[in-house]
Amino acid sequence: MKEELPKRKIIHVDMDAFYASVEQLDNPELRGKPVAVGGSSKRGVVSAASYEARKFGVRSAMSSVIALQNCPDLIFVNSNFKRYHEVSDQIRKIFYEYTDLVEPLSLDEAYLDVTENKKGNPSASLIAEEIRNKIKEKTGLNASAGISINKFIAKVASDINKPNGQKTVPPDEVIDFLEKLDIKKFYGVGKVTVQKMYRLGIFTGLDLKQKPKDFLDEHFGKSGRYYYHVVRGEHFSEVKSSRTRKSLAAERTFNENITSEIFMLKKLEDIAKEVEKRLKKSKVAGKTVTLKIKYSDFTLQTRSKTLPYFISGKDVIMETVKELLFQASMKNSVRLLGISLSNLNNEKGKVPKEKVVAVQLKFDF
């Protein structure tokens, strides 16, 4: 007898044209114009394209030469991954307000399991809407979302109402949704496989569902089993929160800039105390101490030292921080200070193996 499928509520959040949207956000002159992130040289490749550029057929991984042929007015901008990481961190902080079960796929998308969530909200659809609104409020960027009973369907659904939209596939609509879905929209079915499926008479989810498992195994090898299950709403992968912490930090931004190392010591004492508190809460210790200094002109500097032993106490942390602080003179007045501990003594968490279970479609969504 097969086990019942776990009752999950999964959200897939996908930022809309993330890199290009960040560039348009930071440079108002680019807004409303076709923008490509990447190099404009003959050997250049488009990393991302704004929706204005996509209307002309410009896509990521496209040659810059072809992109310009499609859209002569295309504006190329160099990538700024430091900035993209910064915005991505803001977005992930929002995710963790709702659940610790967050599985980032890249800087601009992630799965969230909100079956049990920090807000006590039973509606995954309302949580997704709230998250999207909060992302817009905090970053000025638009996000789309898909909501359903598993990662596969949530991923597919997040593309349905892009940009700046969301699609919920509740449990009782899963089978109908999958049967009507164009096979090229199935996540994990690439361009080559799509053409192969077309030749085999498979154009929709229903066509795929009607093929026996042996047939799929014969034509698609190990992927055949995957196709057999997902078209029936059976996807067994949990949201894998790789929450093995790699560093732990605290920082403070000051209302008035600080001009002397002596004045910084008291601030750093408070920050070190907070780091100690977080280390104890997480039951970890670290070997590498990093001092972060952001100057009034917004330039950033980090100074690090790795010790031969693990530490977690405020006093020991401060010994190293003082050494780092006086390592070199200040470049300017300081607006932010931070302390982090990395090279931690925690072990990597084990991910439970996937198991085959039967689909279960009835529960509040």
Buried (B, 14 or more C-beta within 10 A) or exposed (E): EEEEBBBBBBBBBBBBBBBBBBBBBEEEEBEEBBBBBBBBEEEBBBBBBBBBBBEBEBBBEBBBBEBBEBBEEBBBBEBBEEBBEEBBEEBBEBBBEBBBBBBBEEBBBBBBBBBEBEEEBBBBBBBBBBBBEBBEEEBEBBBBBBBBBBBBBBBBBBBBBBBEBBBBBBBEBBBEBBBEBEBBEBBEBEEEBBEBBEEBEBBBBBBBBEBEEEBBBEBBEEBBBBBBBBBBBBBBEBBBBEEEBEEBBBBBEBEEEBEEBEEBBEBBBEBBBBBBEBBEEEEBBBBBBBBBBBBBEEEEBEBBBEBEEBBBBBEBBBBBBBEBBEEEEBEBBBBBBBBBBBBBEBEEEEEEEEEEBEBBBEBEB
